[in-house]
Amino acid sequence: MPADHTLDGHATAAAPATPGDASTGGGFRLDLRFSGLCLCVPEPTAEARGSGGLVHVLMMNVGEDTPVHGWSRAPSKGHDHGAAGSAAGPKHYCMLYVDEGHFAQGTPLTGRMVGIPLRDTVLRLPEHGGGISASEPLDESVLPLHEITAVDALPREWIGPRPRRQVAARVVVTAGKSLPPTAKAWWEIIHPGEPKPEEWPWPIASHLGWRVDNVAGHHLTLSLRSIDDDRQVVRTIHLYPKDSALGLHVCCLPVYELPGAGPAPVPQAGEFAEHFEAYFALFPGVRPPRLRLKGADAASGDAASAQLAPRRMMTSETSVCTTAQVRLAADTAATP
């Protein structure tokens, strides 16, 4: 897996009771970054779950277990699907990346990233959170599927145990708030059967930032649980903040865009959002639109200037694997 190294499948030892980093003062900030085919699904209201609200992040199953060497960037080939319910194309890897310095007490950050596979697991961040205010919606640049198509709210079966193969992994964010994305681009939406594309009125994010302030304790315990039965813990990992902060990068990306894979390809105007149709595997009967890249977001936020010189303004931060969001069907029953 691209990155400096990857954890094996064995659980780590229990965390020591002593403080992990004296600079934390007993609490720290958790910085999260989601990128690639990550579908953000907020709970409808804080009261619905009885725990202050949650946001589920579903990572889509794209591609098959094929050799990763030799893949190159190519536009999505359409709305076909591969074997076992996965969308066709190069395999997307569900990964969590963290600096190796966070794995031990008293060690500095090194810039070398460790990759932790998330496929077939559910991860809560943090395990015990303070809840999210229902009045704090996700940033509008995280593309809302329910505004561009006729999809209804996502059925709750997709956030429960034993989801079908279209969902490869799930992260549940239990506290904090979203941050304004730093990498955005202007897109046009091509609806099935429509002769003219729709110019989307604001830039769309390819990444989502999230921050949880004042996480209690001196270390963070990651409990990776089976996506089929979240009572089964398949791996436990302990991480230690440095300078009162801990950063995690969650991604669902093809191998050539994973951290450590080398310089990411710079997308060009006219490219389509890679495997965007994978989101619509959760909505049978809905014909997915296609997204075509117009240009990167200008520093000034001016759409016209961004589209005048899209090739100059786009960088490797402008991914064609876009995050998205959708409403969740209301239900007062307990969620696994």
N, C-alpha and C positions, 0 to 999 in steps of 0.2 A: 504494500500500500504506500503511495507517495507520502512522505513525511520522513523525519529522521529515523524513527522507529515506531513500532506498533506493539501495544500490550498483547500478551498472549491471553488465553481464555481462563486463566486461573484467578481465583479471588485473592485479594491482597490480605495481609495480616490485619488484625484489629488496630485501630489508631491508638497511640499512647495517650494517657490522660494528661500529660504535660502540655502546656501551650505550644502551638505550632510555630508562632511567629510573634515575638514580643511587641512588634509594631502594630499589631491588630488591636490591642487594647480590649480584647474580648469580643470584637465585632468587626465586620469588614464589608466591602462592596463587591457584589458579584456582577461582572460585566459579561453579557451574552451577545453572541452574534450568530444569526441564522442566515444561511445563504443556500441558493439552489432551489430545488423543487420542494419547498417547505410550505405547506398549507396551514395558515394560522386560523384557528377556530376558537374565538372567545365564547365563554359561556354567556347566555343571554342576559342574566342578571346576577348580581352578587348573591341574592337570596336563593337562587335556584339550587345552588350546591350546598348552602349552609356553611361555607368555609371562606366566604369573602370573595369568591369568584376565581376562575381559572382560565388559562388560555392553553389549548391543546395545539401542538405543532405536529402535523402529520407529514412524514417523509414518504414520497411516492416511490413505488416499485417500477423502475424503468430498466429495461435490458435484462439479459440473462447472464448466468455465470460463465462468461466467455473470457479467453485470455485478454489482458488489458493492453498488451503491446500492439502498436500499429494503429490505434485509433487516432483519428484526426477530426477536427471540427468540420461539420457538414450541416447544412440546414435540415430541419426535421423533414422526414419523407412523407408526412401525411398523418392520417388518423388510424393507421393500422396498429395492431397489437401483436406482441410476441407471445411466447409460450407461457402457460401458467398464470395468466392474468396480468402480465407485465407489459408495459408499453415497449414497442420495438426500438432498437437503437443501442448505442454503447451503454453498458451498465453504469448506473448511478450508484455511488457508494454512500451509505448513511454512516457518517463518522462524527466523532467528537474529538477536537484537537485541543491540547493544553500544553503549555510550556513545561518542559521536564523539571524545571526548578520548583514547580508546585507539588512535586511528589514527595518531598522530604522537608524536614524541619531545618531551618537555618541555612538553606542553600539559596544562592542568587538565581534569578532568571537567566537563562542561557540563550534564548531565541531559538532553540531546537525544539520542535514540536513533536509530541507523542500522539499518535492516532489511536483512538479507541473505537472499535466497530460497534455500531448501535443496531444493526439489522436484527429484526425479530425481538426487539426489546422495547420496554417502556421505561422512561427516566423522568423522575420528578425533580425540578430545580426551583428552589431548594426543597429537600424532602419535607420539611415542615415550614410552610410560608405563612406570611401574615395576611395574604389575600390581596386582590386587585380591586380597585374601585371601579364599579360599573360605569362611572362617569368619565373614564379615561379610555376612549376608543383607540384602536390602532391607527397609526398614521395613514392618511388617505392614499399615500403613494404605494402602500402595499395593496396591490390590485384586488378590488372586491369582485369576485366572480358573479355575485348576485346582481351586480349593476351592469355587467356587460352581456349577460345571457339570461335565459329564462330559468336558471337553476333556482330551486327552492332552498330552504334551510337544509343543512347537512343532517341526514338521519343519525341518531345517536349510536347506532350499531357500529359506526366507524371508529368511535372512541371507546368502545367496550372490548371485552376479551374476544379472542379469536376473530379478528377482522379478516376479510378476504384478502387475497394476495396483492391487491392493489396498494395496500398500505404496508410499507416495509418496516417502519419504526415510528415511535411516537414519543415526543417530549412534552411534559406537562409543566408549564410555568405557573408557580403557585403564588408569586408575589412580584412586586415591582411595577415598572411601566415601560412602554416602548419609547424609543428615542427616534428623532428625525433621521431617516436614512441618509448616508453620505454618498452613496452611489445610485444615481437615478438616470433614467434615459427617457426620451420621448418616443412613443410608439404609435402606430396606427393599427386598428383592429379590422380584420377582414372577416365579416360575418358570412356564413354559408349562404349561397344564393344571392348575395347582395353584390351589385356590379361595382360599387364604389366603397373604398375603405373608410372607416370612421376615424377621424383624428381625435385621439384621446386627449381630454382637456388639461391634464396635468401629468408630470413625469411619473414613471413607474419605477419602483425600487427593485433592485436585484438582491438586496441584503436588508435585514432587519436587525437593529440594535435594541438591546433590552438591558435595563439596569435594576438591580435589587439592592437597595441601601440597607445598612444595619443588619446584616445577616449575623445572627447570634453565634457565638462560639469561636474557637480558634482554628477549626478546620472544617472542610466540607466533605461529607460522606456521599458518594454516588452509589446508589443501589440500582443496578440494571436488572429489571425484572422481565420475566417472560411476557411477550405480547399476548400469548394465549392464556396465561394465568398469572396475574401480577402478585399472587402470593408466593410465587417461586422466584427467589433472588438468584440470578445466574452469575453475577459478578459484583463485588464490592470494592470500591476504590476510595482512598482517602487523599484529599488534596489540601494544601496549606497556602493561605494567602501570603503575598509579599507586599510590603508597604501598604497594608490595609486594603488590598484589592486582589481579586482572582478573576482571570479572564478565560472564558470558554468559547470555542467556535464550533457550532453545530452546522453540518452541511450535508446536502444530498446532491452530489455533483459527479459528472464523469471524471475519469481518472486524470485527464489532462488539465482539469481546473482545481484539483485538490491541492491543499497546502503542501509545499515541498515538491510539487511536480515540475518545477521550473517556471519560467515566465509564462503567464497565462496568455492565450491568444487574445488579440485585440479585435473585438467584433467590428464589423463594417455596416454602414447604412445599407438597408435592404435585406439583412439577415432576418430569419424568423426565430422566434423564441423557441429554443430547443425543447421538444417534448412537452410543450405547454398542454397538449391534449391529455396528458396523463392525469391531470386534475379531474377531468371529466369522466374518468373511469368510475368515479364515485357517484355519478349522476346518469344512470342508464337512460338512453333515449334522447339525451341532449346532444345536439351536434355542436362540437366545440368550434369556436372561432380560431383564427390564427393571428398572432401578433408579429408585426414587421417593424424592425428597428428604423427609426428616423434619425436620431442623433442623441448624443449625451447631453445631460443637463448642464447649461452654462452656469458659471459661478454666480452670475447675477440672477439666475432663475428665469431669464428671458427666453421664451420658447423660440422666438424668431431668430435670435442670434445663435441659438444652439443648432438650429436646422440649417443655417447658412454654411457651417463648416463642420459637419458631423464627424468626418474622419479625423480631423485635427483634435476634436474635443474628446473623443472616446478613448478610454484607456483600458487596461486589463481589469480595472474595477468595474467596468461596464459589462456585466455578464448577460448572456442570452438565456440563462436559466433563471427565471424570475420567481420570486416569492409571490404568494397570493393570500387572500383571506376570504372567508365565507361565513355566513351566519350558521349558528347551530340550533337545531330544533329544541324548543323548550321542553323540559321534563324535570320534575322534582324528585325523581328516583335517584338513588345514590349511584355515582359513577365509579367504576373500578379505579 
